[in-house]
């Protein structure tokens, strides 16, 4: 048997390391560097220290974007943690035709965000099917301005995010539910536990690590929301830019030949810190509940 040379593992690791270095590690440290400059593509840049972060702290646009992003996380994440779990419980039984429903719920995941957004714009416009249904059922007397009112527009974007993510997280929950021992449900049923009691005492504790995973993934996705707002609210982020997110503002500020790349990099760094902080908080909260 020929002896293995010391560099053999590095030869196999080299392509993956090169991709990580070029597309992840270098851009990350480059973003940190740019955040302390006033770099623009047209004129270059110079070191400005914490000036960009001071400008962020006094920027109404940034705080509006941060508020919308935080609200997005607070509304979307709980829905994407709970609803896919309930959906997975509904489609979990092995019954004839159940595969059709699983595929139907997963279809929005593979659909283009642009197509999904345009469909919802058609559904939610003043003369669209949703307003027609609400008026027919006499829930409202006049069409609701889903696409022109700032609050309703932001809620409409959240609705699309939740609807498109249900199938993806449902599949994750189906995998977790398949690993829950059936004996636990049978023992609880023998003890007289009903469906709701078994859900809280058996199902939820068994899939709690998966719920944490879904919470982290959906929170990170919610903080990076852009496409939904761009397609549904338009390139101005709704009337007066009232539904803009942090990523939307980063794109708006940093793009173009004369874009403020340094300022956008500072905003990206703040968003990164928010994401790390939220992820750590969710993990700590889950660990405390498991130890309680």
C-alpha positions in Angstrom: 0.0 0.0 0.0 1.5 3.3 -1.1 1.8 6.0 1.7 -0.6 8.9 1.4 1.0 12.2 0.7 0.2 15.1 3.1 -1.3 17.3 0.4 -3.7 14.7 -1.0 -6.7 15.8 1.1 -6.0 19.4 0.2 -6.2 18.6 -3.5 -9.7 17.4 -3.1 -10.6 20.3 -0.8 -9.1 22.9 -3.1 -12.1 23.5 -5.4 -14.6 23.9 -2.5 -12.1 26.1 -0.6 -11.6 28.3 -3.7 -15.4 28.8 -4.2 -15.8 29.6 -0.5 -12.9 32.0 -0.6 -13.9 33.8 -3.8 -17.7 34.0 -3.3 -18.1 34.1 0.5 -15.0 34.9 2.6 -13.5 37.6 0.4 -16.8 39.5 -0.2 -17.6 39.4 3.5 -14.3 41.0 4.5 -14.5 43.4 1.5 -17.9 44.5 2.8 -16.5 45.2 6.2 -13.7 47.2 4.7 -16.0 49.2 2.5 -18.4 50.0 5.4 -15.7 52.3 6.8 -15.2 54.2 3.5 -17.3 56.5 1.3 -16.6 54.4 -1.7 -18.5 55.0 -5.0 -17.9 53.3 -8.3 -17.6 56.6 -10.1 -15.1 58.4 -7.7 -13.5 55.7 -5.6 -13.4 56.2 -1.8 -11.5 57.1 1.3 -11.5 56.0 4.9 -14.2 57.8 6.9 -14.2 55.7 10.1 -17.7 55.4 11.7 -19.2 58.1 9.6 -21.5 55.7 7.7 -22.8 54.2 10.9 -23.5 57.7 12.3 -25.4 58.5 9.1 -27.4 55.3 9.5 -28.4 56.2 13.1 -29.8 59.5 11.9 -31.4 58.3 8.7 -35.2 58.1 8.7 -35.1 55.9 5.7 -32.9 53.4 7.5 -35.1 53.2 10.6 -38.2 52.9 8.4 -36.5 50.0 6.6 -35.4 48.4 9.9 -38.9 48.8 11.4 -40.5 47.1 8.4 -37.9 44.3 8.4 -38.4 43.7 12.1 -42.2 43.7 11.7 -41.7 41.3 8.8 -39.8 38.9 11.0 -42.3 39.2 13.9 -45.3 38.4 11.7 -43.8 35.9 9.2 -41.7 33.7 11.4 -44.4 32.5 13.9 -46.7 31.8 11.0 -44.0 29.8 9.1 -43.2 27.8 12.3 -46.7 26.8 13.1 -48.7 26.6 9.8 -46.3 24.2 8.0 -46.4 21.9 11.0 -50.2 21.8 11.0 -50.1 21.3 7.2 -47.6 18.4 7.6 -49.8 16.7 10.2 -52.7 16.9 7.7 -50.8 15.4 4.8 -48.8 12.9 6.8 -51.2 10.0 6.8 -50.6 7.5 4.0 -53.9 7.6 2.2 -54.8 7.4 -1.5 -54.5 10.7 -3.2 -52.4 12.3 -0.4 -49.4 12.7 -2.7 -51.5 15.0 -4.9 -52.1 17.4 -1.9 -48.4 17.2 -0.9 -47.3 18.1 -4.4 -49.9 20.9 -4.6 -48.7 22.5 -1.4 -45.1 22.3 -2.6 -45.8 23.8 -6.0 -45.4 27.5 -4.9 -41.9 26.7 -3.7 -40.6 25.9 -7.2 -42.6 28.6 -8.8 -40.8 31.8 -9.8 -41.2 34.7 -7.3 -42.0 37.0 -10.2 -44.9 34.8 -11.4 -46.2 34.3 -7.8 -46.0 38.0 -7.2 -47.9 38.8 -10.4 -50.6 36.3 -9.5 -51.1 37.9 -6.1 -51.2 41.4 -7.6 -54.0 40.2 -9.9 -55.8 38.6 -6.9 -55.5 41.6 -4.6 -56.1 44.5 -7.0 -59.2 46.6 -6.4 -61.3 44.8 -9.0 -59.6 41.4 -8.3 -61.2 38.1 -7.0 -60.3 38.8 -3.3 -62.1 42.1 -3.2 -65.0 40.7 -5.2 -65.4 37.8 -2.8 -65.2 40.1 0.3 -67.9 42.4 -1.2 -70.1 39.5 -2.3 -70.0 38.2 1.2 -70.7 41.7 2.4 -67.6 41.7 4.6 -66.6 45.1 3.2 -68.7 47.7 1.4 -65.9 48.9 -0.9 -62.7 47.4 -2.2 -59.8 47.2 0.2 -56.7 49.0 -1.1 -54.3 46.0 -0.7 -51.9 47.4 -3.2 -52.0 51.1 -2.5 -52.3 51.4 1.3 -48.9 51.1 3.0 -50.0 48.8 5.9 -52.1 46.5 3.7 -49.4 46.4 1.1 -46.8 45.3 3.7 -49.3 42.7 4.9 -49.9 41.5 1.4 -46.1 41.0 0.9 -46.0 39.0 4.1 -49.0 36.9 2.9 -47.1 36.0 -0.2 -43.9 35.1 1.7 -45.9 32.8 4.0 -47.8 31.2 1.1 -44.7 30.6 -0.9 -42.8 29.1 2.1 -45.4 26.8 3.4 -44.5 23.9 1.2 -40.8 24.1 1.8 -41.1 24.0 5.6 -43.9 21.4 5.4 -41.4 19.0 3.8 -38.9 19.6 6.6 -41.6 18.9 9.2 -42.7 15.7 7.3 -39.2 14.4 7.7 -39.2 15.2 11.5 -42.6 13.7 12.0 -41.5 10.5 10.3 -38.9 10.1 13.0 -41.3 10.4 15.9 -41.8 6.9 17.4 -45.3 5.7 17.0 -45.2 4.0 20.4 -45.3 7.4 22.1 -48.6 8.2 20.4 -50.0 4.8 21.2 -48.9 5.0 24.9 -50.5 8.5 25.2 -53.6 7.2 23.5 -53.9 4.3 26.0 -53.6 6.8 28.8 -56.6 8.6 27.4 -54.9 11.5 25.7 -56.9 13.1 22.9 -55.5 14.5 19.6 -54.8 17.9 21.0 -53.2 16.6 24.1 -51.0 14.2 22.1 -50.0 17.1 19.8 -48.8 19.3 22.7 -47.2 16.4 24.8 -45.8 14.2 22.1 -45.6 15.9 18.7 -44.3 19.4 19.7 -41.5 18.1 22.1 -40.4 15.6 19.4 -40.1 18.2 16.6 -38.9 21.1 18.8 -35.3 21.1 17.3 -36.9 21.2 13.8 -39.1 24.1 14.9 -36.0 25.9 15.9 -34.4 25.2 12.5 -37.5 26.5 10.7 -37.5 29.6 12.9 -33.9 30.4 12.1 -34.3 29.7 8.4 -37.5 31.7 8.1 -36.1 34.6 10.2 -33.0 34.9 8.0 -35.2 34.7 4.9 -37.5 37.4 6.3 -34.6 39.7 7.1 -33.4 39.4 3.5 -36.9 40.0 1.9 -36.7 41.8 -1.4 -38.3 40.1 -4.3 -41.8 40.1 -2.8 -41.7 43.9 -2.1 -40.2 44.7 -5.5 -42.8 42.7 -7.5 -45.9 43.5 -5.5 -45.1 47.1 -4.3 -43.1 48.1 -7.3 -39.6 49.6 -7.7 -40.6 52.5 -5.4 -41.6 50.1 -2.5 -45.1 51.3 -2.4 -46.5 54.9 -1.9 -43.6 57.0 -0.7 -41.4 53.9 -0.2 -43.3 53.0 3.0 -42.9 49.2 2.7 -39.2 49.2 2.0 -37.0 46.6 3.8 -33.3 46.9 4.7 -32.2 44.8 1.7 -34.5 46.9 -0.6 -32.8 50.1 0.7 -29.3 48.5 0.3 -30.0 47.8 -3.3 -31.5 51.2 -3.9 -28.6 53.1 -2.2 -25.7 51.0 -3.4 -26.7 50.3 -7.1 -25.8 52.4 -10.0 -22.6 54.0 -11.3 -22.7 56.6 -8.6 -24.2 54.4 -5.8 -23.0 54.9 -2.3 -21.3 51.5 -2.0 -19.6 52.3 1.4 -22.9 53.4 2.9 -24.7 50.3 1.6 -21.9 48.1 3.0 -22.4 49.6 6.4 -26.1 48.9 6.2 -25.3 45.3 5.1 -23.0 44.9 8.2 -25.8 46.1 10.5 -28.2 43.6 8.9 -25.6 40.9 9.4 -25.2 41.7 13.1 -29.1 41.7 13.4 -29.2 38.2 11.8 -26.5 36.8 14.0 -28.1 38.3 17.1 -31.5 36.9 16.3 -30.1 33.4 15.5 -28.2 33.3 18.9 -31.3 34.5 20.7 -33.5 31.8 19.2 -31.0 29.1 20.0 -30.7 30.4 23.6 -34.5 30.5 24.0 -34.8 26.9 22.6 -32.1 25.7 25.0 -33.8 27.3 28.0 -37.1 25.7 27.1 -35.5 22.3 26.8 -33.8 22.6 30.2 -37.0 23.9 31.9 
